[in-house]
Amino acid sequence: MNRSAADFSYAVAGDVLKIWDLNLGNRSVTNDAENVLSKVEAAEGRSFAGFPILYRDSMGVWDRLIWDGQEVRFIPLRETSERLAFERLLKGQNHGSTPRLF
């Protein structure tokens, strides 16, 4: 079964990119992250490499993405509250934080 690209929405909040997996039956953002970020960059007309990125998966859990323009790394925040995930992202209180991103 060949599933289509991920269904997602996104918003830029200050210096943070937030992505929501809409879970509409196609590929998950987790499994299509590079394509999702490339689409966001094309739509916004700029690169998000090095930006702090929050991602809510299809189970409603917020984690962090690190994007270098080609590959994505997932850093678990495991927060169900967007506010708490955002605070942790900005404070860098997650394992694997990269100081240059802040």
N, CA, C and O atoms as CSV, one atom per row, in Angstrom:
chain,resi,resn,atom,element,x,y,z
A,1,MET,N,N,0.836,-1.184,0.000
A,1,MET,CA,C,0.000,0.000,0.000
A,1,MET,C,C,0.881,1.247,0.000
A,1,MET,O,O,1.704,1.420,0.898
A,2,ASN,N,N,0.722,2.085,-0.962
A,2,ASN,CA,C,1.500,3.309,-1.069
A,2,ASN,C,C,0.659,4.463,-0.527
A,2,ASN,O,O,-0.302,4.892,-1.165
A,3,ARG,N,N,1.022,4.955,0.640
A,3,ARG,CA,C,0.258,6.032,1.260
A,3,ARG,C,C,0.800,7.387,0.828
A,3,ARG,O,O,1.998,7.538,0.592
A,4,SER,N,N,-0.072,8.350,0.729
A,4,SER,CA,C,0.283,9.696,0.287
A,4,SER,C,C,1.089,10.433,1.345
A,4,SER,O,O,1.309,9.936,2.449
A,5,ALA,N,N,1.513,11.610,0.983
A,5,ALA,CA,C,2.264,12.471,1.886
A,5,ALA,C,C,1.436,12.798,3.130
A,5,ALA,O,O,0.211,12.680,3.132
A,6,ALA,N,N,2.125,13.202,4.163
A,6,ALA,CA,C,1.494,13.505,5.447
A,6,ALA,C,C,0.528,14.681,5.338
A,6,ALA,O,O,0.733,15.609,4.556
A,7,ASP,N,N,-0.529,14.617,6.143
A,7,ASP,CA,C,-1.469,15.722,6.300
A,7,ASP,C,C,-1.070,16.457,7.569
A,7,ASP,O,O,-0.977,15.850,8.636
A,8,PHE,N,N,-0.831,17.761,7.461
A,8,PHE,CA,C,-0.343,18.504,8.617
A,8,PHE,C,C,-0.764,19.958,8.521
A,8,PHE,O,O,-1.163,20.444,7.463
A,9,SER,N,N,-0.666,20.624,9.632
A,9,SER,CA,C,-0.781,22.080,9.656
A,9,SER,C,C,0.439,22.599,10.396
A,9,SER,O,O,1.128,21.848,11.086
A,10,TYR,N,N,0.696,23.880,10.247
A,10,TYR,CA,C,1.861,24.452,10.915
A,10,TYR,C,C,1.616,25.922,11.207
A,10,TYR,O,O,0.720,26.549,10.641
A,11,ALA,N,N,2.428,26.451,12.100
A,11,ALA,CA,C,2.409,27.878,12.407
A,11,ALA,C,C,3.803,28.287,12.820
A,11,ALA,O,O,4.551,27.507,13.409
A,12,VAL,N,N,4.141,29.523,12.502
A,12,VAL,CA,C,5.393,30.096,12.970
A,12,VAL,C,C,5.018,31.039,14.103
A,12,VAL,O,O,4.292,32.013,13.907
A,13,ALA,N,N,5.532,30.729,15.302
A,13,ALA,CA,C,5.247,31.538,16.494
A,13,ALA,C,C,6.561,32.165,16.951
A,13,ALA,O,O,7.353,31.527,17.644
A,14,GLY,N,N,6.787,33.411,16.562
A,14,GLY,CA,C,8.066,34.047,16.872
A,14,GLY,C,C,9.185,33.330,16.139
A,14,GLY,O,O,9.192,33.259,14.910
A,15,ASP,N,N,10.127,32.802,16.900
A,15,ASP,CA,C,11.253,32.066,16.319
A,15,ASP,C,C,11.077,30.563,16.412
A,15,ASP,O,O,12.057,29.822,16.326
A,16,VAL,N,N,9.846,30.096,16.585
A,16,VAL,CA,C,9.582,28.662,16.728
A,16,VAL,C,C,8.597,28.220,15.646
A,16,VAL,O,O,7.582,28.874,15.404
A,17,LEU,N,N,8.916,27.106,15.008
A,17,LEU,CA,C,7.998,26.478,14.050
A,17,LEU,C,C,7.257,25.376,14.783
A,17,LEU,O,O,7.870,24.533,15.438
A,18,LYS,N,N,5.923,25.386,14.670
A,18,LYS,CA,C,5.095,24.344,15.272
A,18,LYS,C,C,4.395,23.583,14.160
A,18,LYS,O,O,3.839,24.179,13.237
A,19,ILE,N,N,4.429,22.240,14.258
A,19,ILE,CA,C,3.802,21.387,13.256
A,19,ILE,C,C,2.842,20.432,13.947
A,19,ILE,O,O,3.188,19.826,14.961
A,20,TRP,N,N,1.636,20.296,13.403
A,20,TRP,CA,C,0.636,19.385,13.927
A,20,TRP,C,C,0.359,18.295,12.903
A,20,TRP,O,O,0.055,18.597,11.748
A,21,ASP,N,N,0.458,17.042,13.305
A,21,ASP,CA,C,0.048,15.925,12.452
A,21,ASP,C,C,-1.469,15.839,12.526
A,21,ASP,O,O,-2.030,15.679,13.610
A,22,LEU,N,N,-2.138,15.945,11.383
A,22,LEU,CA,C,-3.599,15.933,11.365
A,22,LEU,C,C,-4.187,14.527,11.405
A,22,LEU,O,O,-5.387,14.361,11.621
A,23,ASN,N,N,-3.351,13.520,11.199
A,23,ASN,CA,C,-3.777,12.121,11.343
A,23,ASN,C,C,-5.040,11.819,10.524
A,23,ASN,O,O,-6.046,11.353,11.060
A,24,LEU,N,N,-4.967,12.091,9.223
A,24,LEU,CA,C,-6.114,11.872,8.339
A,24,LEU,C,C,-6.015,10.575,7.537
A,24,LEU,O,O,-6.771,10.370,6.587
A,25,GLY,N,N,-5.088,9.706,7.918
A,25,GLY,CA,C,-4.998,8.409,7.264
A,25,GLY,C,C,-3.852,8.252,6.282
A,25,GLY,O,O,-3.573,7.138,5.840
A,26,ASN,N,N,-3.190,9.329,5.936
A,26,ASN,CA,C,-2.029,9.240,5.066
A,26,ASN,C,C,-0.785,8.996,5.926
A,26,ASN,O,O,-0.901,8.632,7.096
A,27,ARG,N,N,0.386,9.192,5.356
A,27,ARG,CA,C,1.623,9.005,6.124
A,27,ARG,C,C,1.629,9.931,7.325
A,27,ARG,O,O,1.030,11.006,7.294
A,28,SER,N,N,2.296,9.516,8.368
A,28,SER,CA,C,2.440,10.384,9.536
A,28,SER,C,C,3.546,11.402,9.261
A,28,SER,O,O,4.407,11.183,8.410
A,29,VAL,N,N,3.510,12.508,9.987
A,29,VAL,CA,C,4.591,13.481,9.880
A,29,VAL,C,C,5.898,12.827,10.308
A,29,VAL,O,O,6.951,13.116,9.738
A,30,THR,N,N,5.843,11.955,11.295
A,30,THR,CA,C,7.042,11.242,11.744
A,30,THR,C,C,7.705,10.516,10.578
A,30,THR,O,O,8.929,10.539,10.445
A,31,ASN,N,N,6.907,9.876,9.740
A,31,ASN,CA,C,7.442,9.102,8.624
A,31,ASN,C,C,7.651,9.922,7.355
A,31,ASN,O,O,8.103,9.388,6.342
A,32,ASP,N,N,7.330,11.198,7.396
A,32,ASP,CA,C,7.452,12.050,6.216
A,32,ASP,C,C,8.061,13.403,6.586
A,32,ASP,O,O,7.835,14.397,5.896
A,33,ALA,N,N,8.825,13.439,7.664
A,33,ALA,CA,C,9.291,14.707,8.239
A,33,ALA,C,C,10.106,15.557,7.270
A,33,ALA,O,O,9.903,16.769,7.196
A,34,GLU,N,N,11.021,14.945,6.529
A,34,GLU,CA,C,11.837,15.727,5.601
A,34,GLU,C,C,10.966,16.405,4.544
A,34,GLU,O,O,11.169,17.576,4.225
A,35,ASN,N,N,10.002,15.669,4.005
A,35,ASN,CA,C,9.092,16.245,3.005
A,35,ASN,C,C,8.220,17.336,3.613
A,35,ASN,O,O,7.987,18.370,2.986
A,36,VAL,N,N,7.736,17.109,4.835
A,36,VAL,CA,C,6.916,18.118,5.512
A,36,VAL,C,C,7.700,19.411,5.670
A,36,VAL,O,O,7.196,20.488,5.350
A,37,LEU,N,N,8.928,19.314,6.161
A,37,LEU,CA,C,9.724,20.521,6.378
A,37,LEU,C,C,10.086,21.200,5.058
A,37,LEU,O,O,10.138,22.428,4.988
A,38,SER,N,N,10.332,20.426,4.035
A,38,SER,CA,C,10.604,21.017,2.715
A,38,SER,C,C,9.378,21.773,2.202
A,38,SER,O,O,9.514,22.849,1.618
A,39,LYS,N,N,8.185,21.219,2.415
A,39,LYS,CA,C,6.951,21.894,1.997
A,39,LYS,C,C,6.736,23.183,2.783
A,39,LYS,O,O,6.341,24.199,2.210
A,40,VAL,N,N,6.993,23.152,4.089
A,40,VAL,CA,C,6.853,24.354,4.916
A,40,VAL,C,C,7.830,25.422,4.429
A,40,VAL,O,O,7.456,26.587,4.295
A,41,GLU,N,N,9.058,25.040,4.168
A,41,GLU,CA,C,10.052,26.004,3.687
A,41,GLU,C,C,9.627,26.614,2.351
A,41,GLU,O,O,9.764,27.820,2.142
A,42,ALA,N,N,9.116,25.783,1.454
A,42,ALA,CA,C,8.665,26.292,0.158
A,42,ALA,C,C,7.491,27.256,0.330
A,42,ALA,O,O,7.446,28.298,-0.324
A,43,ALA,N,N,6.557,26.919,1.191
A,43,ALA,CA,C,5.385,27.770,1.421
A,43,ALA,C,C,5.768,29.102,2.063
A,43,ALA,O,O,5.185,30.139,1.745
A,44,GLU,N,N,6.744,29.070,2.962
A,44,GLU,CA,C,7.155,30.276,3.687
A,44,GLU,C,C,8.254,31.053,2.968
A,44,GLU,O,O,8.513,32.211,3.296
A,45,GLY,N,N,8.899,30.422,1.993
A,45,GLY,CA,C,9.956,31.097,1.251
A,45,GLY,C,C,11.222,31.322,2.042
A,45,GLY,O,O,11.962,32.272,1.784
A,46,ARG,N,N,11.480,30.447,3.013
A,46,ARG,CA,C,12.701,30.564,3.810
A,46,ARG,C,C,13.049,29.227,4.432
A,46,ARG,O,O,12.226,28.312,4.487
A,47,SER,N,N,14.279,29.131,4.897
A,47,SER,CA,C,14.754,27.904,5.525
A,47,SER,C,C,14.423,27.906,7.018
A,47,SER,O,O,14.447,28.944,7.679
A,48,PHE,N,N,14.113,26.716,7.525
A,48,PHE,CA,C,13.914,26.543,8.960
A,48,PHE,C,C,15.015,25.674,9.570
A,48,PHE,O,O,14.893,25.209,10.703
A,49,ALA,N,N,16.084,25.462,8.814
A,49,ALA,CA,C,17.237,24.733,9.357
A,49,ALA,C,C,17.777,25.521,10.547
A,49,ALA,O,O,18.000,26.729,10.461
A,50,GLY,N,N,17.979,24.821,11.649
A,50,GLY,CA,C,18.486,25.458,12.856
A,50,GLY,C,C,17.428,26.114,13.725
A,50,GLY,O,O,17.733,26.547,14.836
A,51,PHE,N,N,16.191,26.198,13.248
A,51,PHE,CA,C,15.113,26.773,14.052
A,51,PHE,C,C,14.668,25.780,15.111
A,51,PHE,O,O,14.734,24.572,14.882
A,52,PRO,N,N,14.218,26.256,16.266
A,52,PRO,CA,C,13.542,25.371,17.206
A,52,PRO,C,C,12.209,24.941,16.587
A,52,PRO,O,O,11.427,25.783,16.145
A,53,ILE,N,N,11.955,23.642,16.556
A,53,ILE,CA,C,10.739,23.116,15.936
A,53,ILE,C,C,10.023,22.205,16.929
A,53,ILE,O,O,10.614,21.264,17.458
A,54,LEU,N,N,8.755,22.492,17.175
A,54,LEU,CA,C,7.890,21.627,17.982
A,54,LEU,C,C,6.991,20.847,17.039
A,54,LEU,O,O,6.533,21.365,16.020
A,55,TYR,N,N,6.749,19.603,17.394
A,55,TYR,CA,C,5.945,18.731,16.548
A,55,TYR,C,C,4.981,17.938,17.415
A,55,TYR,O,O,5.401,17.275,18.363
A,56,ARG,N,N,3.677,18.001,17.096
A,56,ARG,CA,C,2.681,17.175,17.785
A,56,ARG,C,C,2.360,15.987,16.898
A,56,ARG,O,O,1.884,16.145,15.774
A,57,ASP,N,N,2.625,14.792,17.417
A,57,ASP,CA,C,2.413,13.585,16.616
A,57,ASP,C,C,0.943,13.192,16.586
A,57,ASP,O,O,0.097,13.863,17.176
A,58,SER,N,N,0.655,12.110,15.902
A,58,SER,CA,C,-0.730,11.674,15.723
A,58,SER,C,C,-1.375,11.192,17.017
A,58,SER,O,O,-2.589,10.995,17.066
A,59,MET,N,N,-0.580,11.002,18.061
A,59,MET,CA,C,-1.110,10.609,19.372
A,59,MET,C,C,-1.298,11.823,20.295
A,59,MET,O,O,-1.714,11.668,21.443
A,60,GLY,N,N,-0.993,13.020,19.799
A,60,GLY,CA,C,-1.163,14.242,20.581
A,60,GLY,C,C,0.005,14.555,21.490
A,60,GLY,O,O,-0.143,15.338,22.428
A,61,VAL,N,N,1.170,13.962,21.237
A,61,VAL,CA,C,2.361,14.164,22.066
A,61,VAL,C,C,3.317,15.114,21.342
A,61,VAL,O,O,3.601,14.956,20.154
A,62,TRP,N,N,3.801,16.100,22.090
A,62,TRP,CA,C,4.737,17.088,21.549
A,62,TRP,C,C,6.173,16.635,21.754
A,62,TRP,O,O,6.550,16.198,22.841
A,63,ASP,N,N,6.969,16.745,20.699
A,63,ASP,CA,C,8.398,16.472,20.733
A,63,ASP,C,C,9.106,17.563,19.942
A,63,ASP,O,O,8.472,18.451,19.374
A,64,ARG,N,N,10.411,17.480,19.918
A,64,ARG,CA,C,11.226,18.462,19.217
A,64,ARG,C,C,11.812,17.829,17.960
A,64,ARG,O,O,12.182,16.655,17.955
A,65,LEU,N,N,11.891,18.619,16.901
A,65,LEU,CA,C,12.579,18.211,15.691
A,65,LEU,C,C,13.802,19.097,15.513
A,65,LEU,O,O,13.756,20.297,15.784
A,66,ILE,N,N,14.872,18.509,15.064
A,66,ILE,CA,C,16.057,19.268,14.674
A,66,ILE,C,C,16.260,19.021,13.187
A,66,ILE,O,O,16.412,17.880,12.751
A,67,TRP,N,N,16.260,20.086,12.426
A,67,TRP,CA,C,16.309,20.038,10.969
A,67,TRP,C,C,17.558,20.762,10.494
A,67,TRP,O,O,17.789,21.917,10.852
A,68,ASP,N,N,18.360,20.082,9.690
A,68,ASP,CA,C,19.572,20.711,9.156
A,68,ASP,C,C,19.423,21.092,7.684
A,68,ASP,O,O,20.392,21.483,7.033
A,69,GLY,N,N,18.215,20.975,7.176
A,69,GLY,CA,C,17.956,21.279,5.779
A,69,GLY,C,C,17.911,20.045,4.895
A,69,GLY,O,O,17.483,20.114,3.743
A,70,GLN,N,N,18.359,18.902,5.441
A,70,GLN,CA,C,18.344,17.651,4.691
A,70,GLN,C,C,17.796,16.489,5.508
A,70,GLN,O,O,17.052,15.654,4.994
A,71,GLU,N,N,18.172,16.442,6.791
A,71,GLU,CA,C,17.753,15.336,7.656
A,71,GLU,C,C,17.119,15.880,8.935
A,71,GLU,O,O,17.407,16.989,9.383
A,72,VAL,N,N,16.255,15.057,9.494
A,72,VAL,CA,C,15.555,15.416,10.730
A,72,VAL,C,C,15.988,14.477,11.844
A,72,VAL,O,O,16.122,13.269,11.646
A,73,ARG,N,N,16.204,15.059,13.021
A,73,ARG,CA,C,16.402,14.258,14.236
A,73,ARG,C,C,15.234,14.554,15.164
A,73,ARG,O,O,14.767,15.689,15.258
A,74,PHE,N,N,14.772,13.514,15.846
A,74,PHE,CA,C,13.676,13.648,16.794
A,74,PHE,C,C,14.244,13.634,18.210
A,74,PHE,O,O,15.012,12.743,18.572
A,75,ILE,N,N,13.860,14.624,18.999
A,75,ILE,CA,C,14.277,14.720,20.394
A,75,ILE,C,C,13.018,14.634,21.245
A,75,ILE,O,O,12.146,15.497,21.137
A,76,PRO,N,N,12.904,13.611,22.092
A,76,PRO,CA,C,11.670,13.452,22.864
A,76,PRO,C,C,11.502,14.523,23.937
A,76,PRO,O,O,12.385,14.740,24.766
A,77,LEU,N,N,10.363,15.178,23.901
A,77,LEU,CA,C,9.902,16.019,25.002
A,77,LEU,C,C,8.808,15.292,25.759
A,77,LEU,O,O,8.674,15.433,26.975
A,78,ARG,N,N,8.013,14.499,25.012
A,78,ARG,CA,C,6.937,13.662,25.548
A,78,ARG,C,C,5.936,14.467,26.383
A,78,ARG,O,O,5.493,14.018,27.440
A,79,GLU,N,N,5.595,15.632,25.906
A,79,GLU,CA,C,4.621,16.489,26.591
A,79,GLU,C,C,3.286,16.427,25.863
A,79,GLU,O,O,3.242,16.441,24.633
A,80,THR,N,N,2.203,16.358,26.622
A,80,THR,CA,C,0.879,16.433,26.012
A,80,THR,C,C,0.346,17.868,26.043
A,80,THR,O,O,-0.642,18.183,25.380
A,81,SER,N,N,0.994,18.719,26.801
A,81,SER,CA,C,0.627,20.131,26.874
A,81,SER,C,C,1.527,20.932,25.928
A,81,SER,O,O,2.752,20.892,26.039
A,82,GLU,N,N,0.909,21.649,25.012
A,82,GLU,CA,C,1.686,22.490,24.095
A,82,GLU,C,C,2.477,23.540,24.866
A,82,GLU,O,O,3.637,23.808,24.551
A,83,ARG,N,N,1.856,24.124,25.859
A,83,ARG,CA,C,2.521,25.158,26.660
A,83,ARG,C,C,3.775,24.619,27.322
A,83,ARG,O,O,4.827,25.257,27.273
A,84,LEU,N,N,3.674,23.434,27.950
A,84,LEU,CA,C,4.844,22.853,28.626
A,84,LEU,C,C,5.926,22.466,27.620
A,84,LEU,O,O,7.114,22.646,27.888
A,85,ALA,N,N,5.528,21.943,26.481
A,85,ALA,CA,C,6.506,21.593,25.446
A,85,ALA,C,C,7.227,22.850,24.959
A,85,ALA,O,O,8.445,22.843,24.783
A,86,PHE,N,N,6.475,23.921,24.745
A,86,PHE,CA,C,7.048,25.181,24.294
A,86,PHE,C,C,8.037,25.719,25.326
A,86,PHE,O,O,9.127,26.169,24.972
A,87,GLU,N,N,7.657,25.673,26.598
A,87,GLU,CA,C,8.552,26.134,27.665
A,87,GLU,C,C,9.829,25.309,27.716
A,87,GLU,O,O,10.920,25.864,27.843
A,88,ARG,N,N,9.705,23.991,27.618
A,88,ARG,CA,C,10.889,23.127,27.632
A,88,ARG,C,C,11.779,23.379,26.430
A,88,ARG,O,O,13.005,23.381,26.548
A,89,LEU,N,N,11.173,23.589,25.284
A,89,LEU,CA,C,11.948,23.864,24.081
A,89,LEU,C,C,12.759,25.147,24.256
A,89,LEU,O,O,13.951,25.178,23.951
A,90,LEU,N,N,12.119,26.195,24.744
A,90,LEU,CA,C,12.795,27.482,24.890
A,90,LEU,C,C,13.846,27.459,25.979
A,90,LEU,O,O,14.862,28.146,25.871
A,91,LYS,N,N,13.622,26.687,27.020
A,91,LYS,CA,C,14.593,26.607,28.113
A,91,LYS,C,C,15.694,25.599,27.829
A,91,LYS,O,O,16.691,25.546,28.550
A,92,GLY,N,N,15.521,24.795,26.777
A,92,GLY,CA,C,16.532,23.810,26.439
A,92,GLY,C,C,16.642,22.689,27.461
A,92,GLY,O,O,17.708,22.095,27.622
A,93,GLN,N,N,15.535,22.395,28.158
A,93,GLN,CA,C,15.548,21.369,29.198
A,93,GLN,C,C,15.185,20.009,28.649
A,93,GLN,O,O,14.426,19.262,29.267
A,94,ASN,N,N,15.722,19.693,27.502
A,94,ASN,CA,C,15.490,18.380,26.945
A,94,ASN,C,C,16.833,17.780,26.576
A,94,ASN,O,O,17.763,18.499,26.212
A,95,HIS,N,N,16.932,16.485,26.669
A,95,HIS,CA,C,18.169,15.814,26.316
A,95,HIS,C,C,18.438,16.017,24.836
A,95,HIS,O,O,17.529,15.965,24.008
A,96,GLY,N,N,19.686,16.244,24.524
A,96,GLY,CA,C,20.064,16.418,23.136
A,96,GLY,C,C,19.878,17.837,22.640
A,96,GLY,O,O,19.886,18.066,21.431
A,97,SER,N,N,19.707,18.809,23.548
A,97,SER,CA,C,19.552,20.175,23.089
A,97,SER,C,C,20.844,20.651,22.439
A,97,SER,O,O,21.941,20.248,22.826
A,98,THR,N,N,20.691,21.508,21.455
A,98,THR,CA,C,21.817,22.038,20.726
A,98,THR,C,C,21.838,23.542,20.942
A,98,THR,O,O,20.981,24.241,20.402
A,99,PRO,N,N,22.787,24.069,21.714
A,99,PRO,CA,C,22.775,25.492,22.068
A,99,PRO,C,C,22.683,26.437,20.879
A,99,PRO,O,O,22.090,27.508,21.010
A,100,ARG,N,N,23.246,26.086,19.719
A,100,ARG,CA,C,23.219,26.999,18.583
A,100,ARG,C,C,21.808,27.256,18.063
A,100,ARG,O,O,21.588,28.207,17.314
A,101,LEU,N,N,20.852,26.414,18.454
A,101,LEU,CA,C,19.479,26.580,17.987
A,101,LEU,C,C,18.725,27.644,18.755
A,101,LEU,O,O,17.656,28.080,18.326
A,102,PHE,N,N,19.264,28.066,19.878
A,102,PHE,CA,C,18.500,28.983,20.722
A,102,PHE,C,C,19.020,30.380,20.630
A,102,PHE,O,O,18.489,31.280,21.279
